[in-house]
Amino acid sequence: MRVEPDAREGAEERSALALMARTALERVGLEVSPREAAHPSVVEAAHIAQHVLRTGPPAPERLTRLTGMLDRARSDGTDTRPSALPWPTGLAAPGPHLERSVARALKSVPDRGAGAGAPRGSSVAGWRAPEEEAARSAVALLESAWPGVAGELSTVLVQIALLDGPGIDGFTDFTVHGAVFVRRDRLAPDADGLPGPVRFAEALVHEGAHTRCNAASVADRPFLRPLEESGPMVATPLRLDPRPLTGLFQQMVVLARSVLLYRRLLVREAGGVGAAPAVRARHDRLAHSAAEAVRTMTLHRDTLTEHGAAMLEDAAEAARVRV
């Protein structure tokens, strides 16, 4: 993987992870097709199968649960309804695997204490017709401004889930790999005048970069060397709480790709959306954060593999920072 997108590599990683999922399920006596194995709900079942295998011979009740999860995935998770997008990616309806993922994500949200500033939760929401149209506009913008990233995203994203509530802005979860979660208001303009399709396009680039990083670190080559302990906790541009180096590394990649997106939109005169000042302001904020991430990661360069060091160089070039 590099900071520049690559649809072919993304497809290879997805196939490698699907094979891992099929293998894990076969070890507990369950079979899925290659297509089914790439679906986030089946990936979740494979993670559970791996956990079951680590704890000894699978108990009948646990196998019954896994069989039920796969039956549910086949009935409403891996159906053949056409996508509302020009990609095979589905705009996901609420489902158990997505709801469980949000519950896990909420547990990792930093405790801000009680009061008006505290998170009030998040939940998976259904898509409405105007939101589907806004998502199509975002995809059209990506296909026009950055065909490379559009091609990669169409390959690695299986489901896009909408979130209601202020608790989480967006996230990915390797347990349901292929699904990404984005808060509903990213489809609407913000207070600075940035149009909804631009904001949603950025969200897809952001979460798609996490998706590629997660897959590449498992199916291809790791970015960081194994550490004897958990490693240092460091300040990162996008989180208030200290994060491990893996979190910093992924933020660096996400920010670098986001900067490249806005740079392309600026070349196209604000992406043809008549919002050049807002696009420029967003670019500048992201570029500042990307430079901060690159500088911090450079302080820990000795923790990177050759693959990770190449990514650092790519990110530095995107952020226009000398390392």
C-alpha positions as CSV (number, residue, x, y, z in Angstrom):
1,M,0.0,0.0,0.0
2,R,1.0,3.6,-0.6
3,V,-0.7,6.9,0.0
4,E,-1.7,7.1,-3.6
5,P,-4.7,4.7,-4.1
6,D,-4.5,1.4,-5.9
7,A,-7.7,-0.5,-6.8
8,R,-5.8,-3.6,-7.9
9,E,-3.9,-3.9,-4.6
10,G,-7.1,-3.2,-2.7
11,A,-8.9,-6.0,-4.5
12,E,-6.0,-8.4,-3.8
13,E,-6.1,-7.5,0.0
14,R,-9.9,-8.0,0.0
15,S,-9.5,-11.5,-1.6
16,A,-6.8,-12.4,0.9
17,L,-9.0,-11.4,3.9
18,A,-12.0,-13.2,2.4
19,L,-9.9,-16.4,2.2
20,M,-8.9,-15.9,5.9
21,A,-12.6,-15.6,6.8
22,R,-13.5,-18.7,4.8
23,T,-10.7,-20.7,6.5
24,A,-11.7,-19.7,10.0
25,L,-15.3,-20.7,9.4
26,E,-14.4,-24.0,7.7
27,R,-12.4,-24.9,10.8
28,V,-15.6,-24.8,12.8
29,G,-17.5,-26.7,10.1
30,L,-19.2,-23.8,8.3
31,E,-18.9,-23.0,4.6
32,V,-19.4,-19.8,2.8
33,S,-18.8,-18.8,-0.8
34,P,-15.9,-16.4,-1.7
35,R,-18.4,-13.6,-2.3
36,E,-20.1,-14.2,1.0
37,A,-16.8,-14.2,2.8
38,A,-16.1,-10.6,1.9
39,H,-19.3,-9.3,3.4
40,P,-18.9,-7.5,6.8
41,S,-21.5,-9.6,8.6
42,V,-19.6,-12.8,7.5
43,V,-16.3,-11.3,8.5
44,E,-17.8,-10.7,12.0
45,A,-18.8,-14.4,12.2
46,A,-15.2,-15.4,11.2
47,H,-13.8,-13.3,14.0
48,I,-16.1,-15.0,16.4
49,A,-15.1,-18.4,15.0
50,Q,-11.4,-17.6,15.6
51,H,-12.2,-16.6,19.2
52,V,-14.1,-19.9,19.7
53,L,-11.2,-21.9,18.3
54,R,-8.7,-20.2,20.7
55,T,-10.7,-21.3,23.7
56,G,-10.9,-25.0,22.8
57,P,-13.3,-27.3,20.9
58,P,-16.4,-25.3,19.9
59,A,-19.4,-25.9,22.1
60,P,-22.7,-26.7,20.3
61,E,-24.4,-23.5,21.5
62,R,-21.6,-21.4,20.0
63,L,-21.8,-23.2,16.7
64,T,-25.6,-22.6,16.7
65,R,-25.0,-18.9,17.2
66,L,-22.5,-18.8,14.3
67,T,-24.9,-20.7,12.1
68,G,-27.6,-18.3,12.9
69,M,-25.4,-15.3,12.1
70,L,-24.5,-16.8,8.7
71,D,-28.2,-17.5,8.0
72,R,-29.0,-13.9,8.8
73,A,-26.2,-12.7,6.6
74,R,-27.4,-14.7,3.7
75,S,-31.0,-13.6,4.1
76,D,-30.6,-9.8,4.5
77,G,-26.9,-9.0,4.5
78,T,-25.5,-10.4,1.3
79,D,-28.6,-10.1,-0.9
80,T,-28.3,-9.0,-4.6
81,R,-30.3,-5.8,-4.5
82,P,-28.7,-3.3,-6.9
83,S,-26.7,-0.6,-5.2
84,A,-28.0,3.0,-5.1
85,L,-24.5,4.0,-6.1
86,P,-22.7,3.5,-9.4
87,W,-20.4,1.3,-7.3
88,P,-21.2,-2.2,-6.0
89,T,-21.0,-0.7,-2.5
90,G,-24.3,-0.9,-0.7
91,L,-26.0,1.9,1.3
92,A,-26.6,-0.3,4.4
93,A,-29.9,-0.6,6.2
94,P,-29.5,-1.1,10.0
95,G,-28.5,-4.7,10.8
96,P,-27.3,-6.6,13.8
97,H,-23.6,-6.7,12.8
98,L,-23.6,-2.9,12.2
99,E,-25.4,-2.2,15.5
100,R,-22.9,-4.4,17.4
101,S,-20.1,-2.5,15.8
102,V,-21.5,0.9,16.9
103,A,-21.9,-0.4,20.4
104,R,-18.2,-1.4,20.4
105,A,-17.1,1.9,19.0
106,L,-19.1,3.8,21.7
107,K,-17.1,2.0,24.4
108,S,-13.9,3.5,23.0
109,V,-15.2,7.1,22.9
110,P,-13.3,9.1,25.6
111,D,-15.3,9.9,28.7
112,R,-16.0,13.7,28.6
113,G,-17.9,13.7,31.7
114,A,-21.6,14.5,32.3
115,G,-23.2,17.6,31.0
116,A,-24.0,19.3,27.7
117,G,-20.7,18.4,26.1
118,A,-21.0,14.6,26.8
119,P,-21.7,12.2,23.9
120,R,-25.3,11.3,23.7
121,G,-24.8,8.1,21.7
122,S,-25.0,7.0,18.1
123,S,-27.1,4.5,16.2
124,V,-27.3,3.0,12.7
125,A,-29.9,4.9,10.6
126,G,-31.7,4.1,7.4
127,W,-31.0,6.0,4.2
128,R,-33.6,8.4,2.9
129,A,-34.0,9.3,-0.8
130,P,-32.4,12.8,-0.5
131,E,-29.4,11.3,1.3
132,E,-29.0,8.6,-1.4
133,E,-29.0,11.4,-4.0
134,A,-26.4,13.4,-2.0
135,A,-24.2,10.2,-1.7
136,R,-24.4,9.7,-5.5
137,S,-23.3,13.3,-5.9
138,A,-20.3,12.7,-3.7
139,V,-19.4,9.6,-5.7
140,A,-19.7,11.6,-8.9
141,L,-17.4,14.2,-7.5
142,L,-14.8,11.6,-6.6
143,E,-15.0,10.0,-10.0
144,S,-14.5,13.3,-11.7
145,A,-11.8,14.8,-9.3
146,W,-9.9,11.7,-8.4
147,P,-10.6,8.6,-10.5
148,G,-7.9,6.7,-8.7
149,V,-9.4,6.9,-5.3
150,A,-12.9,6.3,-6.7
151,G,-11.7,3.1,-8.3
152,E,-10.1,1.9,-5.0
153,L,-13.1,2.8,-2.9
154,S,-15.5,1.0,-5.2
155,T,-13.3,-2.1,-4.7
156,V,-12.8,-2.0,-0.9
157,L,-16.0,-0.6,0.5
158,V,-18.8,-3.1,0.8
159,Q,-21.3,-1.2,2.9
160,I,-21.7,2.5,3.9
161,A,-23.7,2.8,7.1
162,L,-25.3,6.1,8.3
163,L,-25.0,7.2,12.0
164,D,-27.6,9.2,13.9
165,G,-26.5,11.0,17.0
166,P,-23.5,13.1,18.0
167,G,-21.5,10.4,19.8
168,I,-19.4,9.4,16.8
169,D,-18.5,11.3,13.6
170,G,-17.4,8.2,11.7
171,F,-15.3,5.0,12.0
172,T,-14.2,1.7,10.7
173,D,-14.1,-1.6,12.5
174,F,-11.9,-4.5,11.4
175,T,-14.4,-6.9,13.0
176,V,-16.9,-5.9,10.2
177,H,-14.2,-5.2,7.6
178,G,-15.6,-3.6,4.4
179,A,-18.2,-1.5,6.3
180,V,-17.7,2.1,7.0
181,F,-19.8,4.4,9.3
182,V,-20.4,8.1,8.6
183,R,-22.6,10.5,10.6
184,R,-25.7,11.6,8.7
185,D,-24.9,15.3,8.9
186,R,-21.8,14.8,6.7
187,L,-24.3,14.7,3.7
188,A,-25.3,18.3,4.4
189,P,-23.4,21.6,4.2
190,D,-21.5,22.8,7.2
191,A,-21.5,26.2,8.9
192,D,-18.4,27.3,6.8
193,G,-20.1,26.7,3.5
194,L,-18.6,23.4,2.6
195,P,-21.2,21.5,0.5
196,G,-22.6,18.2,1.6
197,P,-21.2,16.1,-1.3
198,V,-17.7,17.5,-0.7
199,R,-17.9,16.6,3.0
200,F,-19.2,13.1,2.3
201,A,-16.6,12.6,-0.3
202,E,-14.0,13.5,2.3
203,A,-15.6,11.0,4.7
204,L,-15.4,8.2,2.2
205,V,-11.7,9.0,1.5
206,H,-11.1,9.1,5.2
207,E,-12.8,5.8,6.1
208,G,-11.6,4.2,2.9
209,A,-8.0,4.9,3.9
210,H,-8.5,3.3,7.3
211,T,-10.0,0.3,5.5
212,R,-7.0,-0.1,3.2
213,C,-4.6,0.3,6.2
214,N,-6.4,-2.3,8.2
215,A,-6.3,-4.8,5.2
216,A,-2.8,-4.0,4.1
217,S,-1.3,-4.5,7.6
218,V,-2.8,-8.0,7.8
219,A,-2.9,-9.3,4.2
220,D,0.2,-7.6,2.9
221,R,3.1,-6.2,5.0
222,P,2.9,-4.6,8.5
223,F,3.7,-0.9,8.8
224,L,5.2,-1.0,12.3
225,R,7.8,-3.3,13.8
226,P,6.7,-5.6,16.6
227,L,7.2,-3.9,20.0
228,E,8.2,-5.7,23.1
229,E,5.4,-3.9,25.0
230,S,2.4,-2.0,23.8
231,G,4.5,0.9,22.7
232,P,4.2,4.6,23.5
233,M,1.0,6.6,23.6
234,V,1.3,9.8,21.5
235,A,-0.7,12.9,20.8
236,T,-2.4,12.8,17.4
237,P,-4.1,15.5,15.3
238,L,-7.6,14.1,15.2
239,R,-8.1,12.8,18.8
240,L,-8.0,14.5,22.2
241,D,-6.9,11.3,23.9
242,P,-3.3,9.8,23.4
243,R,-3.2,7.1,20.9
244,P,-0.9,4.2,20.1
245,L,1.5,4.5,17.2
246,T,-0.8,2.5,15.0
247,G,-3.5,5.2,15.5
248,L,-1.0,7.9,14.7
249,F,0.2,6.1,11.6
250,Q,-3.3,5.6,10.2
251,Q,-4.2,9.3,11.0
252,M,-1.2,10.3,9.0
253,V,-2.3,8.3,6.0
254,V,-5.9,9.5,6.3
255,L,-4.8,13.1,6.5
256,A,-2.4,12.8,3.6
257,R,-5.1,11.4,1.4
258,S,-7.6,14.0,2.5
259,V,-5.1,16.8,1.6
260,L,-4.7,15.2,-1.8
261,L,-8.4,15.2,-2.3
262,Y,-8.8,18.9,-1.5
263,R,-5.8,19.8,-3.6
264,R,-7.5,18.1,-6.6
265,L,-10.8,19.9,-5.8
266,L,-8.9,23.3,-5.8
267,V,-7.4,22.5,-9.1
268,R,-10.9,22.0,-10.4
269,E,-11.9,25.4,-9.1
270,A,-13.5,24.1,-5.8
271,G,-14.7,20.9,-7.5
272,G,-17.2,22.8,-9.6
273,V,-19.4,23.4,-6.5
274,G,-18.9,27.2,-6.1
275,A,-17.3,27.0,-2.7
276,A,-13.7,27.8,-3.3
277,P,-13.1,29.7,0.0
278,A,-14.5,26.9,2.1
279,V,-12.6,24.2,0.1
280,R,-9.3,26.2,0.5
281,A,-9.9,26.7,4.3
282,R,-10.6,22.9,4.7
283,H,-7.5,22.1,2.7
284,D,-5.3,24.3,4.8
285,R,-6.6,22.9,8.1
286,L,-6.0,19.3,6.9
287,A,-2.6,20.2,5.6
288,H,-1.6,21.6,8.9
289,S,-2.8,18.5,10.7
290,A,-1.1,16.2,8.2
291,A,2.2,18.1,8.7
292,E,1.8,17.6,12.5
293,A,1.2,13.9,12.1
294,V,4.2,13.5,9.8
295,R,6.5,15.3,12.2
296,T,5.3,13.3,15.2
297,M,5.6,10.0,13.2
298,T,9.1,11.0,12.2
299,L,10.1,11.1,15.8
300,H,9.3,7.4,16.0
301,R,10.7,6.5,12.6
302,D,12.7,3.6,14.1
303,T,9.4,1.8,14.8
304,L,8.5,1.6,11.1
305,T,9.1,-1.2,8.8
306,E,10.5,-0.5,5.3
307,H,6.9,-0.5,4.1
308,G,5.9,2.0,6.8
309,A,8.9,4.2,6.1
310,A,7.8,4.4,2.5
311,M,4.3,5.5,3.6
312,L,5.9,8.2,5.8
313,E,7.8,9.6,2.8
314,D,4.6,9.6,0.8
315,A,2.7,11.4,3.5
316,A,5.5,13.9,3.9
317,E,5.4,14.7,0.2
318,A,1.6,15.2,0.4
319,A,1.9,17.4,3.4
320,R,4.9,19.2,1.9
321,V,7.1,18.5,4.9
322,R,10.8,17.6,4.8
323,V,11.6,14.5,6.9
